[in-house]
Amino acid sequence: MGLKSLKKKPIFKFMTNIYVIILTGFVIWMLFLDENSYLTHREFNKEIKELETWIEYHKEKIARDKKIIEKLKDSLELERYARENYLMKKENEDIYIIEFDTIKD
């Protein structure tokens, strides 16, 4: 199978067409080498998904904090919150902190 018989095949004629060569080079350039290539877009899409997850997490956190703030508008809830989280107490009141030891000898 020499060069002459290879040149006669239709696939060889098609692949050596100047338009096919230019189109193939253009596609390779756009997919891999260009600044806006497919690989770059894939990385950007991954980063966008991570940022959307981050935004969703913080929106949920803001919603929880708004509920807590709404509860703390009541003076009894505010007192309960201060006692539980900041160990505050009333006058003439003693607080005992009980810690459970989970270490066994």
Biopython code that builds the backbone (N, CA, C, O; Angstrom):
import numpy as np
from Bio.PDB.StructureBuilder import StructureBuilder

atoms = [
    (1, "MET", "N", (0.857, -1.170, 0.000)),
    (1, "MET", "CA", (0.000, 0.000, 0.000)),
    (1, "MET", "C", (0.903, 1.233, 0.000)),
    (1, "MET", "O", (1.482, 1.593, 1.025)),
    (2, "GLY", "N", (1.010, 1.847, -1.117)),
    (2, "GLY", "CA", (1.902, 2.984, -1.273)),
    (2, "GLY", "C", (1.170, 4.295, -1.084)),
    (2, "GLY", "O", (-0.013, 4.334, -0.745)),
    (3, "LEU", "N", (1.890, 5.338, -1.308)),
    (3, "LEU", "CA", (1.372, 6.686, -1.151)),
    (3, "LEU", "C", (0.306, 7.000, -2.195)),
    (3, "LEU", "O", (-0.642, 7.736, -1.921)),
    (4, "LYS", "N", (0.466, 6.434, -3.407)),
    (4, "LYS", "CA", (-0.506, 6.675, -4.477)),
    (4, "LYS", "C", (-1.858, 6.046, -4.143)),
    (4, "LYS", "O", (-2.903, 6.653, -4.379)),
    (5, "SER", "N", (-1.838, 4.833, -3.595)),
    (5, "SER", "CA", (-3.106, 4.178, -3.255)),
    (5, "SER", "C", (-3.747, 4.844, -2.036)),
    (5, "SER", "O", (-4.971, 4.857, -1.908)),
    (6, "LEU", "N", (-2.925, 5.395, -1.145)),
    (6, "LEU", "CA", (-3.451, 6.101, 0.025)),
    (6, "LEU", "C", (-4.121, 7.405, -0.389)),
    (6, "LEU", "O", (-5.134, 7.793, 0.194)),
    (7, "LYS", "N", (-3.562, 8.088, -1.397)),
    (7, "LYS", "CA", (-4.121, 9.349, -1.873)),
    (7, "LYS", "C", (-5.464, 9.152, -2.567)),
    (7, "LYS", "O", (-6.263, 10.086, -2.642)),
    (8, "LYS", "N", (-5.717, 7.973, -3.064)),
    (8, "LYS", "CA", (-6.961, 7.700, -3.780)),
    (8, "LYS", "C", (-8.133, 7.416, -2.840)),
    (8, "LYS", "O", (-9.288, 7.467, -3.261)),
    (9, "LYS", "N", (-7.851, 7.126, -1.608)),
    (9, "LYS", "CA", (-8.935, 6.792, -0.668)),
    (9, "LYS", "C", (-9.733, 8.061, -0.318)),
    (9, "LYS", "O", (-9.158, 9.138, -0.166)),
    (10, "PRO", "N", (-11.068, 7.921, -0.193)),
    (10, "PRO", "CA", (-11.909, 9.104, 0.060)),
    (10, "PRO", "C", (-11.649, 9.731, 1.448)),
    (10, "PRO", "O", (-11.744, 10.950, 1.591)),
    (11, "ILE", "N", (-11.334, 8.942, 2.435)),
    (11, "ILE", "CA", (-11.098, 9.487, 3.772)),
    (11, "ILE", "C", (-9.848, 10.351, 3.787)),
    (11, "ILE", "O", (-9.796, 11.372, 4.473)),
    (12, "PHE", "N", (-8.835, 9.934, 3.021)),
    (12, "PHE", "CA", (-7.597, 10.724, 2.932)),
    (12, "PHE", "C", (-7.862, 12.051, 2.228)),
    (12, "PHE", "O", (-7.346, 13.093, 2.631)),
    (13, "LYS", "N", (-8.666, 11.999, 1.181)),
    (13, "LYS", "CA", (-9.015, 13.234, 0.467)),
    (13, "LYS", "C", (-9.786, 14.180, 1.391)),
    (13, "LYS", "O", (-9.569, 15.391, 1.387)),
    (14, "PHE", "N", (-10.680, 13.604, 2.172)),
    (14, "PHE", "CA", (-11.474, 14.430, 3.093)),
    (14, "PHE", "C", (-10.591, 15.035, 4.185)),
    (14, "PHE", "O", (-10.718, 16.220, 4.492)),
    (15, "MET", "N", (-9.704, 14.239, 4.770)),
    (15, "MET", "CA", (-8.868, 14.716, 5.880)),
    (15, "MET", "C", (-7.805, 15.714, 5.425)),
    (15, "MET", "O", (-7.336, 16.512, 6.237)),
    (16, "THR", "N", (-7.417, 15.692, 4.167)),
    (16, "THR", "CA", (-6.417, 16.641, 3.685)),
    (16, "THR", "C", (-7.041, 17.877, 3.055)),
    (16, "THR", "O", (-6.334, 18.741, 2.535)),
    (17, "ASN", "N", (-8.354, 17.960, 3.102)),
    (17, "ASN", "CA", (-9.043, 19.153, 2.626)),
    (17, "ASN", "C", (-8.643, 20.327, 3.514)),
    (17, "ASN", "O", (-8.601, 20.188, 4.736)),
    (18, "ILE", "N", (-8.352, 21.467, 2.925)),
    (18, "ILE", "CA", (-7.866, 22.628, 3.675)),
    (18, "ILE", "C", (-8.901, 23.108, 4.706)),
    (18, "ILE", "O", (-8.529, 23.565, 5.786)),
    (19, "TYR", "N", (-10.180, 23.005, 4.379)),
    (19, "TYR", "CA", (-11.232, 23.438, 5.300)),
    (19, "TYR", "C", (-11.317, 22.525, 6.532)),
    (19, "TYR", "O", (-11.546, 22.998, 7.645)),
    (20, "VAL", "N", (-11.134, 21.246, 6.329)),
    (20, "VAL", "CA", (-11.160, 20.290, 7.441)),
    (20, "VAL", "C", (-9.956, 20.531, 8.352)),
    (20, "VAL", "O", (-10.086, 20.483, 9.575)),
    (21, "ILE", "N", (-8.813, 20.783, 7.776)),
    (21, "ILE", "CA", (-7.608, 21.036, 8.576)),
    (21, "ILE", "C", (-7.775, 22.312, 9.398)),
    (21, "ILE", "O", (-7.449, 22.338, 10.585)),
    (22, "ILE", "N", (-8.284, 23.371, 8.763)),
    (22, "ILE", "CA", (-8.494, 24.636, 9.482)),
    (22, "ILE", "C", (-9.547, 24.466, 10.567)),
    (22, "ILE", "O", (-9.367, 24.961, 11.680)),
    (23, "LEU", "N", (-10.640, 23.775, 10.266)),
    (23, "LEU", "CA", (-11.694, 23.555, 11.251)),
    (23, "LEU", "C", (-11.177, 22.728, 12.429)),
    (23, "LEU", "O", (-11.506, 23.028, 13.576)),
    (24, "THR", "N", (-10.393, 21.717, 12.173)),
    (24, "THR", "CA", (-9.824, 20.893, 13.245)),
    (24, "THR", "C", (-8.903, 21.724, 14.126)),
    (24, "THR", "O", (-8.958, 21.622, 15.352)),
    (25, "GLY", "N", (-8.063, 22.540, 13.519)),
    (25, "GLY", "CA", (-7.194, 23.419, 14.305)),
    (25, "GLY", "C", (-7.993, 24.408, 15.138)),
    (25, "GLY", "O", (-7.656, 24.671, 16.293)),
    (26, "PHE", "N", (-9.057, 24.958, 14.549)),
    (26, "PHE", "CA", (-9.904, 25.901, 15.273)),
    (26, "PHE", "C", (-10.586, 25.246, 16.473)),
    (26, "PHE", "O", (-10.635, 25.831, 17.555)),
    (27, "VAL", "N", (-11.108, 24.045, 16.286)),
    (27, "VAL", "CA", (-11.782, 23.330, 17.382)),
    (27, "VAL", "C", (-10.800, 23.005, 18.498)),
    (27, "VAL", "O", (-11.121, 23.180, 19.673)),
    (28, "ILE", "N", (-9.619, 22.541, 18.149)),
    (28, "ILE", "CA", (-8.610, 22.248, 19.180)),
    (28, "ILE", "C", (-8.236, 23.523, 19.924)),
    (28, "ILE", "O", (-8.108, 23.517, 21.148)),
    (29, "TRP", "N", (-8.062, 24.615, 19.185)),
    (29, "TRP", "CA", (-7.727, 25.895, 19.814)),
    (29, "TRP", "C", (-8.828, 26.323, 20.789)),
    (29, "TRP", "O", (-8.530, 26.713, 21.918)),
    (30, "MET", "N", (-10.076, 26.257, 20.374)),
    (30, "MET", "CA", (-11.188, 26.723, 21.208)),
    (30, "MET", "C", (-11.422, 25.821, 22.421)),
    (30, "MET", "O", (-11.813, 26.308, 23.481)),
    (31, "LEU", "N", (-11.190, 24.528, 22.283)),
    (31, "LEU", "CA", (-11.452, 23.620, 23.394)),
    (31, "LEU", "C", (-10.340, 23.609, 24.434)),
    (31, "LEU", "O", (-10.627, 23.456, 25.622)),
    (32, "PHE", "N", (-9.105, 23.763, 24.038)),
    (32, "PHE", "CA", (-8.010, 23.554, 24.974)),
    (32, "PHE", "C", (-7.061, 24.744, 25.154)),
    (32, "PHE", "O", (-6.536, 24.934, 26.251)),
    (33, "LEU", "N", (-6.833, 25.524, 24.146)),
    (33, "LEU", "CA", (-5.766, 26.514, 24.200)),
    (33, "LEU", "C", (-6.241, 27.939, 24.456)),
    (33, "LEU", "O", (-5.453, 28.761, 24.922)),
    (34, "ASP", "N", (-7.468, 28.253, 24.175)),
    (34, "ASP", "CA", (-7.962, 29.614, 24.286)),
    (34, "ASP", "C", (-8.170, 30.016, 25.747)),
    (34, "ASP", "O", (-8.290, 29.163, 26.627)),
    (35, "GLU", "N", (-8.209, 31.325, 25.987)),
    (35, "GLU", "CA", (-8.449, 31.829, 27.338)),
    (35, "GLU", "C", (-9.837, 31.436, 27.840)),
    (35, "GLU", "O", (-10.025, 31.243, 29.041)),
    (36, "ASN", "N", (-10.793, 31.318, 26.953)),
    (36, "ASN", "CA", (-12.162, 30.927, 27.297)),
    (36, "ASN", "C", (-12.424, 29.479, 26.905)),
    (36, "ASN", "O", (-13.493, 29.168, 26.382)),
    (37, "SER", "N", (-11.486, 28.611, 27.143)),
    (37, "SER", "CA", (-11.601, 27.216, 26.724)),
    (37, "SER", "C", (-12.613, 26.454, 27.578)),
    (37, "SER", "O", (-13.096, 26.939, 28.601)),
    (38, "TYR", "N", (-12.904, 25.267, 27.122)),
    (38, "TYR", "CA", (-13.838, 24.391, 27.843)),
    (38, "TYR", "C", (-13.316, 24.083, 29.248)),
    (38, "TYR", "O", (-14.092, 24.050, 30.203)),
    (39, "LEU", "N", (-12.030, 23.863, 29.377)),
    (39, "LEU", "CA", (-11.453, 23.543, 30.684)),
    (39, "LEU", "C", (-11.601, 24.705, 31.656)),
    (39, "LEU", "O", (-11.895, 24.499, 32.834)),
    (40, "THR", "N", (-11.403, 25.907, 31.177)),
    (40, "THR", "CA", (-11.570, 27.093, 32.020)),
    (40, "THR", "C", (-13.026, 27.239, 32.457)),
    (40, "THR", "O", (-13.303, 27.526, 33.621)),
    (41, "HIS", "N", (-13.940, 27.043, 31.534)),
    (41, "HIS", "CA", (-15.367, 27.133, 31.869)),
    (41, "HIS", "C", (-15.762, 26.079, 32.891)),
    (41, "HIS", "O", (-16.574, 26.343, 33.777)),
    (42, "ARG", "N", (-15.197, 24.896, 32.772)),
    (42, "ARG", "CA", (-15.495, 23.834, 33.737)),
    (42, "ARG", "C", (-15.021, 24.214, 35.133)),
    (42, "ARG", "O", (-15.728, 23.967, 36.110)),
    (43, "GLU", "N", (-13.843, 24.807, 35.243)),
    (43, "GLU", "CA", (-13.337, 25.263, 36.547)),
    (43, "GLU", "C", (-14.211, 26.367, 37.120)),
    (43, "GLU", "O", (-14.505, 26.376, 38.316)),
    (44, "PHE", "N", (-14.627, 27.301, 36.264)),
    (44, "PHE", "CA", (-15.487, 28.395, 36.718)),
    (44, "PHE", "C", (-16.837, 27.871, 37.195)),
    (44, "PHE", "O", (-17.362, 28.346, 38.202)),
    (45, "ASN", "N", (-17.400, 26.907, 36.492)),
    (45, "ASN", "CA", (-18.682, 26.338, 36.911)),
    (45, "ASN", "C", (-18.556, 25.641, 38.259)),
    (45, "ASN", "O", (-19.466, 25.720, 39.084)),
    (46, "LYS", "N", (-17.441, 24.963, 38.491)),
    (46, "LYS", "CA", (-17.211, 24.310, 39.780)),
    (46, "LYS", "C", (-17.125, 25.364, 40.888)),
    (46, "LYS", "O", (-17.695, 25.184, 41.964)),
    (47, "GLU", "N", (-16.424, 26.443, 40.628)),
    (47, "GLU", "CA", (-16.293, 27.516, 41.620)),
    (47, "GLU", "C", (-17.643, 28.182, 41.887)),
    (47, "GLU", "O", (-17.943, 28.544, 43.025)),
    (48, "ILE", "N", (-18.445, 28.342, 40.858)),
    (48, "ILE", "CA", (-19.781, 28.927, 41.022)),
    (48, "ILE", "C", (-20.638, 28.041, 41.914)),
    (48, "ILE", "O", (-21.349, 28.546, 42.782)),
    (49, "LYS", "N", (-20.582, 26.732, 41.715)),
    (49, "LYS", "CA", (-21.368, 25.819, 42.553)),
    (49, "LYS", "C", (-20.923, 25.896, 44.011)),
    (49, "LYS", "O", (-21.759, 25.887, 44.915)),
    (50, "GLU", "N", (-19.614, 25.973, 44.246)),
    (50, "GLU", "CA", (-19.114, 26.094, 45.614)),
    (50, "GLU", "C", (-19.593, 27.390, 46.260)),
    (50, "GLU", "O", (-19.984, 27.399, 47.427)),
    (51, "LEU", "N", (-19.562, 28.469, 45.510)),
    (51, "LEU", "CA", (-20.003, 29.755, 46.049)),
    (51, "LEU", "C", (-21.508, 29.773, 46.303)),
    (51, "LEU", "O", (-21.965, 30.383, 47.269)),
    (52, "GLU", "N", (-22.275, 29.113, 45.447)),
    (52, "GLU", "CA", (-23.716, 29.031, 45.676)),
    (52, "GLU", "C", (-24.015, 28.220, 46.931)),
    (52, "GLU", "O", (-24.929, 28.560, 47.682)),
    (53, "THR", "N", (-23.264, 27.162, 47.165)),
    (53, "THR", "CA", (-23.416, 26.377, 48.392)),
    (53, "THR", "C", (-23.073, 27.225, 49.602)),
    (53, "THR", "O", (-23.767, 27.171, 50.617)),
    (54, "TRP", "N", (-22.002, 28.012, 49.500)),
    (54, "TRP", "CA", (-21.582, 28.899, 50.583)),
    (54, "TRP", "C", (-22.656, 29.943, 50.872)),
    (54, "TRP", "O", (-22.944, 30.231, 52.034)),
    (55, "ILE", "N", (-23.248, 30.510, 49.825)),
    (55, "ILE", "CA", (-24.309, 31.503, 49.987)),
    (55, "ILE", "C", (-25.522, 30.876, 50.658)),
    (55, "ILE", "O", (-26.114, 31.476, 51.556)),
    (56, "GLU", "N", (-25.896, 29.681, 50.231)),
    (56, "GLU", "CA", (-27.060, 28.993, 50.809)),
    (56, "GLU", "C", (-26.840, 28.707, 52.297)),
    (56, "GLU", "O", (-27.754, 28.880, 53.104)),
    (57, "TYR", "N", (-25.638, 28.273, 52.659)),
    (57, "TYR", "CA", (-25.316, 28.015, 54.058)),
    (57, "TYR", "C", (-25.489, 29.286, 54.885)),
    (57, "TYR", "O", (-26.074, 29.246, 55.968)),
    (58, "HIS", "N", (-24.990, 30.400, 54.387)),
    (58, "HIS", "CA", (-25.071, 31.639, 55.149)),
    (58, "HIS", "C", (-26.494, 32.190, 55.193)),
    (58, "HIS", "O", (-26.869, 32.830, 56.175)),
    (59, "LYS", "N", (-27.286, 31.959, 54.162)),
    (59, "LYS", "CA", (-28.693, 32.364, 54.203)),
    (59, "LYS", "C", (-29.435, 31.592, 55.298)),
    (59, "LYS", "O", (-30.246, 32.166, 56.026)),
    (60, "GLU", "N", (-29.156, 30.287, 55.413)),
    (60, "GLU", "CA", (-29.778, 29.492, 56.472)),
    (60, "GLU", "C", (-29.330, 29.974, 57.846)),
    (60, "GLU", "O", (-30.129, 30.036, 58.781)),
    (61, "LYS", "N", (-28.061, 30.311, 57.963)),
    (61, "LYS", "CA", (-27.538, 30.806, 59.232)),
    (61, "LYS", "C", (-28.181, 32.140, 59.602)),
    (61, "LYS", "O", (-28.495, 32.372, 60.769)),
    (62, "ILE", "N", (-28.375, 33.007, 58.630)),
    (62, "ILE", "CA", (-29.031, 34.290, 58.875)),
    (62, "ILE", "C", (-30.475, 34.065, 59.302)),
    (62, "ILE", "O", (-30.965, 34.754, 60.196)),
    (63, "ALA", "N", (-31.160, 33.120, 58.684)),
    (63, "ALA", "CA", (-32.549, 32.823, 59.050)),
    (63, "ALA", "C", (-32.625, 32.319, 60.489)),
    (63, "ALA", "O", (-33.522, 32.715, 61.233)),
    (64, "ARG", "N", (-31.678, 31.435, 60.897)),
    (64, "ARG", "CA", (-31.665, 30.955, 62.278)),
    (64, "ARG", "C", (-31.418, 32.100, 63.246)),
    (64, "ARG", "O", (-32.066, 32.185, 64.289)),
    (65, "ASP", "N", (-30.484, 32.981, 62.905)),
    (65, "ASP", "CA", (-30.174, 34.114, 63.784)),
    (65, "ASP", "C", (-31.349, 35.075, 63.892)),
    (65, "ASP", "O", (-31.580, 35.650, 64.956)),
    (66, "LYS", "N", (-32.090, 35.257, 62.809)),
    (66, "LYS", "CA", (-33.280, 36.118, 62.868)),
    (66, "LYS", "C", (-34.337, 35.533, 63.798)),
    (66, "LYS", "O", (-35.006, 36.260, 64.531)),
    (67, "LYS", "N", (-34.478, 34.201, 63.758)),
    (67, "LYS", "CA", (-35.438, 33.560, 64.665)),
    (67, "LYS", "C", (-35.009, 33.750, 66.113)),
    (67, "LYS", "O", (-35.843, 34.018, 66.978)),
    (68, "ILE", "N", (-33.721, 33.614, 66.379)),
    (68, "ILE", "CA", (-33.209, 33.805, 67.741)),
    (68, "ILE", "C", (-33.415, 35.246, 68.185)),
    (68, "ILE", "O", (-33.816, 35.491, 69.323)),
    (69, "ILE", "N", (-33.149, 36.197, 67.305)),
    (69, "ILE", "CA", (-33.344, 37.613, 67.644)),
    (69, "ILE", "C", (-34.811, 37.896, 67.928)),
    (69, "ILE", "O", (-35.143, 38.650, 68.843)),
    (70, "GLU", "N", (-35.685, 37.286, 67.139)),
    (70, "GLU", "CA", (-37.123, 37.478, 67.368)),
    (70, "GLU", "C", (-37.537, 36.914, 68.723)),
    (70, "GLU", "O", (-38.351, 37.516, 69.424)),
    (71, "LYS", "N", (-36.982, 35.765, 69.096)),
    (71, "LYS", "CA", (-37.278, 35.185, 70.407)),
    (71, "LYS", "C", (-36.740, 36.061, 71.534)),
    (71, "LYS", "O", (-37.380, 36.193, 72.578)),
    (72, "LEU", "N", (-35.572, 36.658, 71.329)),
    (72, "LEU", "CA", (-34.925, 37.438, 72.383)),
    (72, "LEU", "C", (-35.615, 38.773, 72.636)),
    (72, "LEU", "O", (-35.245, 39.482, 73.572)),
    (73, "LYS", "N", (-36.592, 39.128, 71.840)),
    (73, "LYS", "CA", (-37.357, 40.350, 72.107)),
    (73, "LYS", "C", (-38.228, 40.182, 73.346)),
    (73, "LYS", "O", (-38.606, 41.165, 73.982)),
    (74, "ASP", "N", (-38.542, 38.944, 73.684)),
    (74, "ASP", "CA", (-39.282, 38.650, 74.917)),
    (74, "ASP", "C", (-38.284, 38.645, 76.073)),
    (74, "ASP", "O", (-37.229, 38.018, 75.975)),
    (75, "SER", "N", (-38.611, 39.344, 77.180)),
    (75, "SER", "CA", (-37.661, 39.474, 78.283)),
    (75, "SER", "C", (-37.374, 38.131, 78.968)),
    (75, "SER", "O", (-36.254, 37.896, 79.421)),
    (76, "LEU", "N", (-38.382, 37.248, 79.046)),
    (76, "LEU", "CA", (-38.147, 35.946, 79.670)),
    (76, "LEU", "C", (-37.188, 35.095, 78.829)),
    (76, "LEU", "O", (-36.320, 34.410, 79.368)),
    (77, "GLU", "N", (-37.353, 35.147, 77.530)),
    (77, "GLU", "CA", (-36.451, 34.399, 76.647)),
    (77, "GLU", "C", (-35.035, 34.978, 76.702)),
    (77, "GLU", "O", (-34.054, 34.237, 76.655)),
    (78, "LEU", "N", (-34.937, 36.297, 76.802)),
    (78, "LEU", "CA", (-33.637, 36.939, 76.905)),
    (78, "LEU", "C", (-32.927, 36.514, 78.188)),
    (78, "LEU", "O", (-31.725, 36.247, 78.182)),
    (79, "GLU", "N", (-33.676, 36.454, 79.280)),
    (79, "GLU", "CA", (-33.100, 36.013, 80.556)),
    (79, "GLU", "C", (-32.641, 34.556, 80.470)),
    (79, "GLU", "O", (-31.548, 34.216, 80.923)),
    (80, "ARG", "N", (-33.480, 33.704, 79.889)),
    (80, "ARG", "CA", (-33.121, 32.294, 79.744)),
    (80, "ARG", "C", (-31.865, 32.139, 78.888)),
    (80, "ARG", "O", (-30.979, 31.350, 79.216)),
    (81, "TYR", "N", (-31.793, 32.880, 77.807)),
    (81, "TYR", "CA", (-30.632, 32.803, 76.913)),
    (81, "TYR", "C", (-29.362, 33.253, 77.637)),
    (81, "TYR", "O", (-28.310, 32.628, 77.501)),
    (82, "ALA", "N", (-29.462, 34.334, 78.400)),
    (82, "ALA", "CA", (-28.292, 34.832, 79.137)),
    (82, "ALA", "C", (-27.848, 33.829, 80.199)),
    (82, "ALA", "O", (-26.650, 33.632, 80.400)),
    (83, "ARG", "N", (-28.781, 33.206, 80.867)),
    (83, "ARG", "CA", (-28.429, 32.213, 81.892)),
    (83, "ARG", "C", (-27.748, 30.996, 81.269)),
    (83, "ARG", "O", (-26.753, 30.506, 81.804)),
    (84, "GLU", "N", (-28.265, 30.509, 80.155)),
    (84, "GLU", "CA", (-27.715, 29.298, 79.546)),
    (84, "GLU", "C", (-26.361, 29.543, 78.879)),
    (84, "GLU", "O", (-25.439, 28.741, 79.027)),
    (85, "ASN", "N", (-26.247, 30.622, 78.165)),
    (85, "ASN", "CA", (-25.042, 30.819, 77.356)),
    (85, "ASN", "C", (-23.957, 31.642, 78.042)),
    (85, "ASN", "O", (-22.776, 31.454, 77.752)),
    (86, "TYR", "N", (-24.323, 32.539, 78.931)),
    (86, "TYR", "CA", (-23.334, 33.420, 79.541)),
    (86, "TYR", "C", (-23.224, 33.241, 81.047)),
    (86, "TYR", "O", (-22.523, 34.002, 81.714)),
    (87, "LEU", "N", (-23.915, 32.236, 81.590)),
    (87, "LEU", "CA", (-23.876, 31.892, 83.014)),
    (87, "LEU", "C", (-24.171, 33.088, 83.914)),
    (87, "LEU", "O", (-23.547, 33.270, 84.959)),
    (88, "MET", "N", (-25.130, 33.893, 83.487)),
    (88, "MET", "CA", (-25.551, 35.032, 84.297)),
    (88, "MET", "C", (-26.532, 34.550, 85.353)),
    (88, "MET", "O", (-27.155, 33.498, 85.212)),
    (89, "LYS", "N", (-26.659, 35.348, 86.424)),
    (89, "LYS", "CA", (-27.536, 34.934, 87.522)),
    (89, "LYS", "C", (-28.197, 36.157, 88.131)),
    (89, "LYS", "O", (-27.787, 37.296, 87.909)),
    (90, "LYS", "N", (-29.230, 35.881, 88.901)),
    (90, "LYS", "CA", (-29.901, 36.940, 89.646)),
    (90, "LYS", "C", (-29.149, 37.162, 90.947)),
    (90, "LYS", "O", (-28.292, 36.368, 91.333)),
    (91, "GLU", "N", (-29.489, 38.263, 91.617)),
    (91, "GLU", "CA", (-28.878, 38.503, 92.924)),
    (91, "GLU", "C", (-29.337, 37.418, 93.900)),
    (91, "GLU", "O", (-30.446, 36.895, 93.790)),
    (92, "ASN", "N", (-28.476, 37.097, 94.843)),
    (92, "ASN", "CA", (-28.746, 36.077, 95.866)),
    (92, "ASN", "C", (-29.061, 34.714, 95.252)),
    (92, "ASN", "O", (-29.884, 33.966, 95.779)),
    (93, "GLU", "N", (-28.427, 34.406, 94.174)),
    (93, "GLU", "CA", (-28.652, 33.140, 93.518)),
    (93, "GLU", "C", (-27.292, 32.486, 93.270)),
    (93, "GLU", "O", (-26.336, 33.157, 92.880)),
    (94, "ASP", "N", (-27.214, 31.197, 93.495)),
    (94, "ASP", "CA", (-25.979, 30.467, 93.272)),
    (94, "ASP", "C", (-26.124, 29.594, 92.024)),
    (94, "ASP", "O", (-27.187, 29.035, 91.753)),
    (95, "ILE", "N", (-25.048, 29.496, 91.293)),
    (95, "ILE", "CA", (-25.040, 28.665, 90.088)),
    (95, "ILE", "C", (-24.024, 27.556, 90.300)),
    (95, "ILE", "O", (-22.886, 27.803, 90.698)),
    (96, "TYR", "N", (-24.452, 26.338, 90.029)),
    (96, "TYR", "CA", (-23.567, 25.192, 90.117)),
    (96, "TYR", "C", (-23.431, 24.606, 88.713)),
    (96, "TYR", "O", (-24.417, 24.259, 88.065)),
    (97, "ILE", "N", (-22.198, 24.509, 88.272)),
    (97, "ILE", "CA", (-21.926, 23.944, 86.953)),
    (97, "ILE", "C", (-21.506, 22.495, 87.146)),
    (97, "ILE", "O", (-20.528, 22.201, 87.833)),
    (98, "ILE", "N", (-22.250, 21.612, 86.536)),
    (98, "ILE", "CA", (-21.977, 20.184, 86.662)),
    (98, "ILE", "C", (-21.363, 19.703, 85.361)),
    (98, "ILE", "O", (-21.976, 19.799, 84.297)),
    (99, "GLU", "N", (-20.164, 19.192, 85.454)),
    (99, "GLU", "CA", (-19.497, 18.649, 84.282)),
    (99, "GLU", "C", (-19.445, 17.138, 84.413)),
    (99, "GLU", "O", (-19.117, 16.606, 85.474)),
    (100, "PHE", "N", (-19.761, 16.468, 83.355)),
    (100, "PHE", "CA", (-19.734, 15.024, 83.354)),
    (100, "PHE", "C", (-18.392, 14.560, 82.838)),
    (100, "PHE", "O", (-17.969, 14.953, 81.750)),
    (101, "ASP", "N", (-17.718, 13.725, 83.613)),
    (101, "ASP", "CA", (-16.420, 13.211, 83.223)),
    (101, "ASP", "C", (-16.655, 11.888, 82.493)),
    (101, "ASP", "O", (-17.231, 10.952, 83.048)),
    (102, "THR", "N", (-16.208, 11.828, 81.263)),
    (102, "THR", "CA", (-16.415, 10.615, 80.476)),
    (102, "THR", "C", (-15.185, 9.735, 80.413)),
    (102, "THR", "O", (-15.199, 8.682, 79.776)),
    (103, "ILE", "N", (-14.118, 10.165, 81.076)),
    (103, "ILE", "CA", (-12.888, 9.367, 81.071)),
    (103, "ILE", "C", (-12.983, 8.312, 82.163)),
    (103, "ILE", "O", (-13.271, 8.624, 83.318)),
    (104, "LYS", "N", (-12.739, 7.057, 81.786)),
    (104, "LYS", "CA", (-12.790, 5.979, 82.759)),
    (104, "LYS", "C", (-11.379, 5.511, 83.066)),
    (104, "LYS", "O", (-10.536, 5.420, 82.174)),
    (105, "ASP", "N", (-11.134, 5.221, 84.308)),
    (105, "ASP", "CA", (-9.790, 4.758, 84.717)),
    (105, "ASP", "C", (-9.607, 3.293, 84.431)),
    (105, "ASP", "O", (-8.544, 2.738, 84.708)),
]
sb = StructureBuilder()
sb.init_structure("model")
sb.init_model(0)
sb.init_chain("A")
sb.init_seg("    ")
for serial, (resi, resn, name, xyz) in enumerate(atoms, 1):
    if name == "N":
        sb.init_residue(resn, " ", resi, " ")
    sb.init_atom(name, np.array(xyz, "f"), 0.0, 1.0, " ", f" {name:<3s}", serial, name[0])
structure = sb.get_structure()
